[in-house]
Amino acid sequence: MLDQLLEWSPNLGLDTLLLLPVLIALEAVLSADNAIALAAIAQGLESEQQQRRALNFGLVIAFVLRMTLILTASWVLKFWQFEVAGAAYLLRLVYQHFSSSEGDDDQHHGPKFASVWQAIPIIAFTDLAFSLDSVTTAIALSDEVAIILLGGAIGIIALRFMAGLFIRWLSEYVYLEDAGFVTVAFVGLRLLVRVINEGWVPPDWTMVALIAAIFSWGFSKRVEAETDGELAELKVPVITAIEATEDEDNKVLTGD
């Protein structure tokens, strides 16, 4: 889809600058599944500070890897093994998510990390696997290094902010993490289909519509019932304690 939009601007001049807001919006939509996967990985760290550091350092490395992939895209596409490896990695993440049990104190699926440095390479290589799905766009811009770097920088910055938002939203919506990994599975399967027969790959608008539908389900239920139940439990003993204190005071006043 991105490469088709860029065909509207053969000069890569003022028209391209006018298309940049559209490209940024599309980058945000198409990176939603990537962002939620990175957010889920970062949740394997205990503190919010560790999660932020892992995302920051991991995405800096991811930027370098993404630029390397884009600049060598013509060579990479000659070897189907790269796409198979990327698909296998993404589908493995999906399998780990759905086969693991929830923690006792949260809704997080997947591995826990003892330090930030254990999470950083996982975040970087996860972004690289997702980048394989959009490598054809890089070929369309292979002669414009400045545009490649700008697009990559915008994508990484958008991904960092989106991942930060998803870390918060994952604890607020019941189905959001599952919805994100369902879309990750579709990306992995899309890579495999491309290796088998590129003509079978569904158009980009189909993927966008599918991602939107799955995420609408992911945002369909908040984690509110449990919170209300906890508040109700807290109110009962407080009221009882107040009533008991009033009864004791009445007894003292009446001499009982």
Backbone as numpy.savetxt, mean C-alpha at the origin, in Angstrom:
# Nx Ny Nz CAx CAy CAz Cx Cy Cz
-1.69 2.87 -19.75 -2.51 4.07 -19.75 -1.65 5.33 -19.75
-0.60 5.34 -18.95 0.28 6.50 -18.89 0.97 6.74 -20.21
1.44 5.67 -20.86 2.11 5.85 -22.13 1.15 6.34 -23.20
-0.13 5.94 -23.13 -1.12 6.43 -24.09 -1.38 7.92 -23.91
-1.42 8.38 -22.66 -1.60 9.80 -22.41 -0.42 10.61 -22.94
0.78 10.05 -22.78 1.96 10.78 -23.23 2.04 10.86 -24.75
1.36 9.97 -25.46 1.33 10.05 -26.91 0.59 11.30 -27.38
-0.26 11.87 -26.53 -0.97 13.09 -26.89 -0.03 14.29 -26.96
1.17 14.16 -26.38 2.09 15.28 -26.30 3.42 14.89 -26.90
3.56 14.86 -28.23 4.80 14.42 -28.85 5.97 15.36 -28.61
5.68 16.62 -28.27 6.77 17.58 -28.08 7.38 17.50 -26.69
6.68 16.87 -25.77 7.11 16.83 -24.37 7.44 18.24 -23.88
6.59 19.17 -24.25 6.80 20.56 -23.85 5.70 21.03 -22.95
5.02 22.14 -23.38 3.97 22.71 -22.55 2.81 21.74 -22.36
2.47 20.99 -23.42 1.37 20.03 -23.31 1.65 18.99 -22.25
2.91 18.55 -22.18 3.27 17.55 -21.16 3.13 18.12 -19.76
3.52 19.39 -19.58 3.38 20.01 -18.27 1.91 20.10 -17.87
1.04 20.35 -18.85 -0.38 20.39 -18.55 -0.93 19.01 -18.20
-0.28 17.95 -18.70 -0.72 16.59 -18.41 -0.20 16.07 -17.07
0.78 16.77 -16.49 1.39 16.27 -15.26 0.38 16.06 -14.13
-0.59 16.98 -13.89 -1.58 16.69 -12.84 -2.35 15.40 -13.09
-2.68 15.14 -14.36 -3.39 13.89 -14.69 -2.50 12.70 -14.41
-1.23 12.80 -14.79 -0.29 11.70 -14.56 -0.10 11.44 -13.07
-0.03 12.52 -12.29 0.14 12.37 -10.84 -1.07 11.67 -10.24
-2.28 12.08 -10.68 -3.50 11.44 -10.17 -3.53 9.96 -10.54
-3.18 9.64 -11.77 -3.16 8.24 -12.19 -2.11 7.45 -11.43
-0.96 8.08 -11.18 0.09 7.41 -10.42 -0.40 7.07 -9.02
-1.16 7.99 -8.43 -1.70 7.75 -7.09 -2.68 6.59 -7.09
-3.57 6.56 -8.10 -4.57 5.48 -8.17 -3.90 4.14 -8.41
-2.98 4.09 -9.37 -2.34 2.83 -9.72 -1.35 2.35 -8.67
-0.94 3.25 -7.76 0.00 2.87 -6.71 -0.69 2.53 -5.40
-2.04 2.52 -5.39 -2.76 2.27 -4.14 -2.44 0.89 -3.58
-2.42 -0.13 -4.46 -2.12 -1.48 -3.98 -0.68 -1.58 -3.51
0.23 -0.89 -4.20 1.63 -0.85 -3.77 1.74 -0.21 -2.39
1.06 0.92 -2.20 1.14 1.66 -0.94 0.62 0.84 0.23
-0.50 0.12 0.01 -1.06 -0.64 1.12 -0.18 -1.83 1.47
0.50 -2.41 0.47 1.43 -3.50 0.76 2.61 -2.99 1.58
3.14 -1.82 1.21 4.26 -1.25 1.96 3.82 -0.86 3.38
2.60 -0.33 3.51 2.09 0.02 4.83 1.95 -1.21 5.71
1.45 -2.31 5.14 1.29 -3.55 5.90 2.64 -4.10 6.33
3.65 -3.98 5.45 5.00 -4.43 5.81 5.55 -3.58 6.95
5.38 -2.26 6.84 5.90 -1.36 7.88 5.23 -1.61 9.22
3.99 -2.08 9.22 3.29 -2.36 10.47 3.92 -3.51 11.26
4.84 -4.22 10.63 5.56 -5.27 11.35 6.53 -4.72 12.38
6.74 -3.40 12.36 7.58 -2.74 13.37 6.69 -2.21 14.49
7.26 -2.11 15.68 6.45 -1.81 16.86 5.99 -0.36 16.92
6.91 0.59 16.76 6.57 1.99 16.98 6.33 2.72 15.67
5.59 3.83 15.75 5.33 4.66 14.57 6.63 5.29 14.06
7.54 5.62 14.95 8.81 6.19 14.52 9.61 5.19 13.68
9.63 3.94 14.10 10.31 2.91 13.32 9.65 2.70 11.97
8.33 2.74 11.94 7.61 2.57 10.68 7.94 3.70 9.70
7.99 4.94 10.19 8.33 6.07 9.33 9.75 5.95 8.80
10.68 5.57 9.67 12.07 5.43 9.24 12.22 4.34 8.19
11.52 3.22 8.39 11.61 2.11 7.43 11.07 2.54 6.07
9.95 3.27 6.06 9.39 3.74 4.80 10.32 4.75 4.13
10.89 5.67 4.91 11.76 6.69 4.34 13.00 6.07 3.70
13.72 5.25 4.45 14.95 4.65 3.92 14.63 3.62 2.83
13.56 2.84 3.04 13.21 1.83 2.06 12.84 2.43 0.72
12.14 3.57 0.73 11.72 4.19 -0.53 12.85 4.97 -1.20
13.84 5.40 -0.43 15.03 5.98 -1.06 15.75 4.91 -1.88
15.92 3.73 -1.29 16.53 2.62 -2.04 15.63 2.21 -3.20
14.31 2.22 -2.97 13.36 1.87 -4.03 13.46 2.84 -5.20
13.71 4.12 -4.92 13.85 5.11 -5.99 15.05 4.77 -6.88
16.16 4.41 -6.26 17.36 4.04 -7.02 17.09 2.80 -7.86
16.45 1.79 -7.26 16.14 0.57 -7.99 15.14 0.82 -9.11
14.16 1.69 -8.86 13.17 1.99 -9.89 13.80 2.72 -11.07
14.70 3.68 -10.79 15.38 4.39 -11.87 16.26 3.43 -12.68
16.92 2.53 -11.98 17.76 1.54 -12.68 16.91 0.66 -13.58
15.76 0.25 -13.07 14.86 -0.58 -13.87 14.35 0.16 -15.10
13.96 1.43 -14.91 13.43 2.21 -16.03 14.48 2.42 -17.10
15.69 2.76 -16.68 16.75 3.05 -17.65 17.22 1.80 -18.38
16.98 0.63 -17.79 17.39 -0.63 -18.44 16.18 -1.43 -18.90
15.03 -0.74 -19.07 13.77 -1.44 -19.36 13.84 -2.25 -20.65
14.45 -1.68 -21.68 14.52 -2.39 -22.96 15.27 -3.71 -22.82
16.30 -3.71 -21.99 17.07 -4.94 -21.77 16.31 -5.90 -20.86
15.66 -5.35 -19.82 14.96 -6.21 -18.85 13.85 -7.00 -19.52
13.11 -6.36 -20.45 11.98 -7.02 -21.08 12.38 -8.17 -21.99
13.66 -8.27 -22.29 14.11 -9.40 -23.11 14.13 -10.70 -22.30
14.09 -10.58 -20.99 14.19 -11.75 -20.11 12.89 -11.88 -19.32
12.06 -12.85 -19.70 10.79 -13.06 -19.03 10.97 -13.51 -17.58
12.17 -13.98 -17.26 12.41 -14.46 -15.89 12.24 -13.35 -14.86
12.52 -12.09 -15.25 12.36 -10.99 -14.30 10.89 -10.82 -13.91
10.01 -10.89 -14.90 8.59 -10.73 -14.61 8.05 -11.91 -13.81
8.52 -13.11 -14.11 8.10 -14.28 -13.33 8.57 -14.15 -11.88
9.81 -13.68 -11.71 10.33 -13.50 -10.35 9.52 -12.45 -9.60
9.19 -11.34 -10.28 8.37 -10.31 -9.63 7.00 -10.82 -9.28
6.38 -11.57 -10.19 5.05 -12.14 -9.92 5.11 -13.12 -8.75
6.13 -13.96 -8.72 6.26 -14.94 -7.64 6.45 -14.24 -6.29
7.21 -13.16 -6.29 7.44 -12.40 -5.05 6.12 -11.80 -4.54
5.35 -11.16 -5.43 4.10 -10.54 -5.02 3.08 -11.59 -4.54
2.98 -12.70 -5.27 2.04 -13.74 -4.87 2.47 -14.39 -3.55
3.77 -14.43 -3.29 4.25 -14.95 -2.01 3.82 -14.02 -0.87
3.88 -12.69 -1.09 3.39 -11.75 -0.09 1.91 -11.98 0.20
1.14 -12.22 -0.85 -0.29 -12.45 -0.70 -0.53 -13.73 0.10
0.22 -14.78 -0.23 0.06 -16.06 0.48 0.42 -15.90 1.96
1.51 -15.18 2.24 1.90 -14.97 3.64 0.83 -14.20 4.40
0.21 -13.24 3.73 -0.81 -12.44 4.40 -2.03 -13.28 4.76
-2.56 -14.02 3.80 -3.81 -14.75 4.04 -3.60 -16.06 4.80
-2.37 -16.56 4.84 -2.13 -17.80 5.58 -1.70 -17.56 7.01
-1.34 -16.32 7.35 -0.91 -16.01 8.71 -2.11 -15.66 9.56
-1.96 -15.84 10.86 -3.04 -15.53 11.79 -2.85 -14.13 12.33
-3.95 -13.53 12.81 -3.88 -12.20 13.40 -3.18 -12.24 14.74
-2.53 -11.12 15.07 -1.90 -11.01 16.37 -2.95 -10.88 17.46
-2.53 -11.10 18.69 -3.47 -11.02 19.79 -3.89 -9.58 20.10
-3.00 -8.62 19.76 -3.25 -7.24 20.14 -3.58 -6.32 18.97
-3.62 -6.83 17.77 -3.94 -5.98 16.62 -4.43 -6.84 15.47
-4.64 -6.17 14.33 -5.16 -6.86 13.15 -4.06 -7.16 12.15
-2.82 -6.95 12.52 -1.72 -7.09 11.57 -1.48 -8.55 11.21
-1.39 -8.81 9.90 -0.99 -10.11 9.38 0.48 -10.00 8.95
1.16 -11.12 8.97 2.50 -11.11 8.40 3.59 -11.04 9.43
4.84 -10.93 8.96 5.99 -11.03 9.86 6.19 -9.79 10.71
6.78 -10.00 11.86 7.21 -8.91 12.73 8.71 -8.71 12.53
9.16 -7.47 12.67 10.57 -7.15 12.48 11.16 -6.68 13.81
12.36 -7.18 14.10 13.04 -6.78 15.33 13.70 -5.42 15.20
14.04 -5.01 13.97 14.70 -3.72 13.75 14.25 -3.13 12.42
14.52 -1.83 12.27 14.18 -1.12 11.04 14.90 -1.72 9.84
16.15 -2.13 10.05 16.98 -2.60 8.94 16.51 -3.92 8.36
15.70 -4.66 9.09 15.11 -5.87 8.53 13.97 -5.55 7.57
13.24 -4.45 7.84 12.09 -4.09 7.01 12.49 -3.33 5.75
13.60 -2.58 5.80 13.98 -1.72 4.68 14.15 -2.49 3.37
14.93 -3.58 3.30 15.06 -4.28 2.01 13.75 -4.88 1.51
12.87 -5.31 2.42 11.58 -5.86 2.01 10.75 -4.77 1.33
10.75 -3.57 1.89 10.01 -2.45 1.31 10.58 -2.09 -0.06
11.91 -2.04 -0.18 12.54 -1.65 -1.44 12.25 -2.65 -2.55
12.38 -3.93 -2.27 12.18 -4.94 -3.31 10.70 -5.14 -3.64
9.83 -4.84 -2.68 8.39 -4.90 -2.98 8.02 -3.83 -4.00
8.55 -2.61 -3.83 8.30 -1.57 -4.81 8.89 -1.93 -6.17
10.05 -2.56 -6.18 10.67 -2.97 -7.44 9.79 -3.98 -8.17
9.21 -4.93 -7.44 8.33 -5.92 -8.07 7.11 -5.26 -8.68
6.54 -4.28 -7.98 5.40 -3.55 -8.54 5.81 -2.76 -9.78
7.03 -2.22 -9.79 7.48 -1.40 -10.92 7.57 -2.21 -12.21
7.75 -3.50 -12.12 7.82 -4.33 -13.32 6.51 -4.27 -14.12
5.41 -4.00 -13.43 4.12 -3.98 -14.11 3.96 -2.76 -15.00
4.72 -1.69 -14.73 4.58 -0.46 -15.52 5.84 -0.14 -16.30
6.65 -1.16 -16.57 7.93 -0.92 -17.22 7.75 -0.49 -18.68
6.62 -0.80 -19.30 6.41 -0.39 -20.69 6.33 1.13 -20.81
5.84 1.79 -19.78 5.79 3.24 -19.80 7.19 3.83 -19.86
8.14 3.18 -19.20 9.51 3.67 -19.21 10.11 3.62 -20.61
9.76 2.60 -21.38 10.29 2.48 -22.73 9.81 3.64 -23.60
8.55 4.07 -23.40 8.01 5.18 -24.18 8.76 6.47 -23.91
9.37 6.58 -22.74 10.09 7.80 -22.36 11.59 7.57 -22.27
12.10 6.54 -22.90 13.48 6.15 -22.70 14.49 7.21 -23.16
14.06 8.13 -24.07 14.97 9.15 -24.56 14.89 10.44 -23.74
13.98 10.51 -22.79 13.80 11.71 -21.99 14.14 11.40 -20.53
15.41 11.46 -20.22 15.87 11.08 -18.88 15.29 12.01 -17.82
15.19 13.30 -18.12 14.66 14.25 -17.13 13.22 13.93 -16.77
12.40 13.58 -17.79 11.01 13.23 -17.51 10.93 11.94 -16.71
11.81 11.00 -17.02 11.84 9.74 -16.27 12.13 10.00 -14.79
13.14 10.82 -14.53 13.51 11.11 -13.14 12.39 11.87 -12.43
11.76 12.81 -13.13 10.66 13.56 -12.54 9.49 12.65 -12.20
9.12 11.79 -13.16 8.02 10.86 -12.92 8.33 9.90 -11.79
9.57 9.40 -11.75 9.95 8.49 -10.67 9.93 9.17 -9.32
10.41 10.43 -9.27 10.41 11.17 -8.01 8.99 11.43 -7.53
8.11 11.84 -8.46 6.71 12.08 -8.10 6.06 10.80 -7.59
6.33 9.69 -8.28 5.75 8.42 -7.87 6.18 7.99 -6.48
7.48 8.15 -6.18 7.99 7.75 -4.86 7.44 8.65 -3.77
7.37 9.96 -4.02 6.83 10.88 -3.02 5.36 10.58 -2.75
4.59 10.38 -3.84 3.17 10.03 -3.67 3.02 8.71 -2.91
3.89 7.76 -3.21 3.83 6.46 -2.56 4.13 6.59 -1.07
5.08 7.47 -0.71 5.43 7.65 0.70 4.26 8.22 1.49
3.59 9.25 0.94 2.46 9.84 1.65 1.28 8.88 1.71
1.04 8.15 0.62 -0.07 7.20 0.62 0.17 6.07 1.61
1.41 5.58 1.69 1.72 4.52 2.64 1.51 5.00 4.07
1.90 6.26 4.34 1.67 6.82 5.67 0.20 6.89 6.02
-0.63 7.27 5.05 -2.07 7.31 5.27 -2.64 5.91 5.51
-2.18 4.95 4.72 -2.71 3.60 4.84 -2.34 2.96 6.17
-1.17 3.31 6.73 -0.81 2.78 8.05 -1.88 3.16 9.07
-2.37 4.39 8.99 -3.43 4.83 9.90 -4.76 4.18 9.56
-5.07 4.11 8.27 -6.36 3.56 7.85 -6.48 2.07 8.10
-5.35 1.35 8.08 -5.41 -0.09 8.31 -5.98 -0.43 9.68
-5.76 0.45 10.65 -6.29 0.20 11.99 -7.71 0.72 12.15
-8.24 1.42 11.13 -9.57 2.00 11.22 -10.62 1.22 10.42
-10.17 0.47 9.39 -11.11 -0.23 8.52 -10.83 -1.74 8.55
-11.90 -2.50 8.71 -11.78 -3.94 8.95 -11.21 -4.67 7.74
-11.73 -4.36 6.55 -11.39 -5.14 5.36 -10.29 -4.53 4.50
-9.72 -3.40 4.91 -8.83 -2.66 4.02 -7.56 -3.44 3.70
-6.96 -4.06 4.70 -5.72 -4.80 4.46 -5.96 -5.98 3.52
-7.05 -6.70 3.74 -7.38 -7.81 2.84 -7.62 -7.31 1.42
-8.34 -6.18 1.29 -8.60 -5.62 -0.03 -7.30 -5.26 -0.75
-6.38 -4.68 -0.01 -5.10 -4.32 -0.61 -4.35 -5.52 -1.15
-4.34 -6.60 -0.40 -3.59 -7.77 -0.85 -4.32 -8.54 -1.95
-5.63 -8.38 -2.05 -6.33 -8.94 -3.21 -5.85 -8.24 -4.48
-5.70 -6.91 -4.42 -5.20 -6.19 -5.59 -3.74 -6.54 -5.88
-2.96 -6.80 -4.84 -1.57 -7.26 -5.05 -1.57 -8.57 -5.82
-2.51 -9.45 -5.49 -2.61 -10.73 -6.20 -2.93 -10.51 -7.67
-3.79 -9.55 -7.97 -4.12 -9.26 -9.37 -2.90 -8.75 -10.13
-2.08 -7.93 -9.48 -0.86 -7.43 -10.14 0.09 -8.59 -10.43
0.27 -9.50 -9.46 1.12 -10.66 -9.68 0.61 -11.54 -10.81
-0.70 -11.78 -10.83 -1.28 -12.60 -11.90 -1.16 -11.89 -13.25
-1.28 -10.58 -13.25 -1.14 -9.81 -14.50 0.26 -9.98 -15.08
1.28 -9.98 -14.22 2.65 -10.20 -14.69 2.80 -11.59 -15.30
2.21 -12.58 -14.66 2.31 -13.94 -15.19 1.59 -14.07 -16.54
0.42 -13.46 -16.64 -0.33 -13.51 -17.90 0.47 -12.85 -19.02
1.16 -11.75 -18.69 1.95 -11.06 -19.70 3.07 -11.95 -20.23
3.65 -12.76 -19.36 4.71 -13.67 -19.79 4.14 -14.75 -20.71
2.96 -15.28 -20.37 2.36 -16.35 -21.16 1.91 -15.84 -22.53
1.12 -14.76 -22.50 0.62 -14.19 -23.74 0.23 -12.74 -23.48
0.98 -11.80 -24.04 0.74 -10.39 -23.77 -0.63 -9.94 -24.27
-1.16 -10.62 -25.27 -2.48 -10.28 -25.77 -3.60 -10.56 -24.78
-3.34 -11.39 -23.78 -4.35 -11.71 -22.78 -4.40 -10.69 -21.64
-3.44 -9.79 -21.59 -3.40 -8.83 -20.49 -4.57 -7.87 -20.60
-5.37 -7.71 -19.55 -6.53 -6.80 -19.61 -6.07 -5.35 -19.74
-6.88 -4.49 -20.33 -6.51 -3.08 -20.47 -6.39 -2.40 -19.12
-5.65 -1.26 -19.11 -5.39 -0.57 -17.85 -6.67 -0.05 -17.20
-7.65 0.38 -18.01 -8.87 0.91 -17.41 -9.62 -0.18 -16.64
-9.46 -1.44 -17.08 -10.09 -2.54 -16.35 -9.45 -2.71 -14.98
-8.11 -2.60 -14.94 -7.41 -2.71 -13.66 -7.80 -1.57 -12.72
-7.91 -0.34 -13.26 -8.29 0.80 -12.43 -9.69 0.59 -11.86
-10.63 0.15 -12.69 -12.00 -0.09 -12.23 -12.03 -1.21 -11.18
-11.25 -2.25 -11.40 -11.20 -3.37 -10.46 -10.62 -2.94 -9.12
-9.52 -2.17 -9.17 -8.92 -1.67 -7.93 -9.90 -0.78 -7.17
-10.61 0.10 -7.90 -11.58 0.99 -7.25 -12.70 0.19 -6.58
-13.18 -0.85 -7.24 -14.26 -1.67 -6.67 -13.78 -2.41 -5.42
-12.58 -2.96 -5.47 -12.06 -3.71 -4.31 -11.81 -2.78 -3.13
-11.28 -1.59 -3.41 -11.02 -0.66 -2.31 -12.30 -0.07 -1.75
-13.35 0.04 -2.55 -14.63 0.48 -1.99 -15.14 -0.53 -0.97
-14.89 -1.81 -1.22 -15.21 -2.84 -0.22 -14.28 -2.70 0.99
-13.00 -2.42 0.74 -12.05 -2.28 1.84 -12.40 -1.16 2.81
-12.99 -0.09 2.29 -13.37 1.05 3.14 -14.82 0.96 3.61
-15.46 -0.18 3.44 -16.89 -0.28 3.72 -17.23 -0.45 5.20
-16.28 -0.82 6.04 -16.60 -1.07 7.45 -15.49 -0.55 8.35
-15.88 0.31 9.27 -14.94 0.85 10.26 -14.86 -0.06 11.49
-13.77 0.08 12.22 -13.61 -0.66 13.47 -14.22 0.19 14.57
-15.56 0.18 14.66 -16.26 1.01 15.65 -16.98 0.20 16.70
-17.51 -0.96 16.31 -18.31 -1.77 17.24 -17.51 -2.17 18.45
-16.24 -2.57 18.21 -15.41 -3.02 19.33 -15.13 -1.87 20.27
-14.88 -0.67 19.71 -14.60 0.48 20.55 -15.80 0.85 21.41
-17.01 0.83 20.80 -18.21 1.13 21.56 -18.43 0.13 22.67
-18.13 -1.15 22.40 -18.29 -2.17 23.42 -17.35 -1.97 24.59
-16.12 -1.56 24.26 -15.15 -1.32 25.33 -15.58 -0.15 26.20
-16.12 0.93 25.57 -16.57 2.08 26.34 -17.73 1.70 27.24
-18.63 0.83 26.73 -19.77 0.40 27.54 -19.31 -0.38 28.75
-18.30 -1.22 28.57 -17.78 -2.00 29.69 -17.14 -1.10 30.74
-16.50 -0.01 30.27 -15.84 0.89 31.21 -16.86 1.69 32.01
-18.02 1.98 31.41 -19.00 2.82 32.09 -19.68 2.09 33.23
-19.89 0.80 33.15 -20.65 0.05 34.13 -20.01 0.08 35.51
-18.72 -0.28 35.64 -18.14 -0.26 36.98 -18.05 1.14 37.57
-17.91 2.17 36.74 -17.82 3.53 37.25 -19.15 3.93 37.90
-20.26 3.64 37.23 -21.58 3.97 37.76 -21.84 3.19 39.05
-21.47 1.92 39.06 -21.66 1.08 40.24 -20.88 1.63 41.42
-19.66 2.07 41.15 -18.82 2.60 42.22 -19.43 3.86 42.81
-19.99 4.72 41.95 -20.59 5.96 42.44 -21.81 5.67 43.28
-22.66 4.71 42.83 -23.85 4.34 43.59 -23.48 3.76 44.96
-22.43 2.94 44.96 -22.00 2.33 46.22 -21.53 3.40 47.19
-20.81 4.41 46.69 -20.32 5.47 47.56 -21.47 6.29 48.14
-22.50 6.57 47.32 -23.66 7.32 47.81 -24.40 6.54 48.88
-24.52 5.22 48.72 -25.20 4.40 49.73 -24.46 4.44 51.05
-23.11 4.39 51.00 -22.32 4.44 52.24 -22.48 5.77 52.94
-22.52 6.89 52.17 -22.69 8.20 52.77 -24.05 8.33 53.45
-25.07 7.77 52.81 -26.41 7.83 53.41 -26.46 7.06 54.73
-25.76 5.93 54.78 -25.73 5.15 56.01 -25.08 5.91 57.14
-24.00 6.63 56.82 -23.29 7.41 57.85 -24.19 8.52 58.38
-24.91 9.20 57.50 -25.76 10.32 57.89 -26.94 9.85 58.75
-27.49 8.70 58.45 -28.65 8.20 59.19 -28.26 7.43 60.44
-26.96 7.15 60.57 -26.51 6.43 61.74 -26.62 4.94 61.62
-26.94 4.39 60.48 -27.04 2.92 60.28 -25.68 2.30 60.25
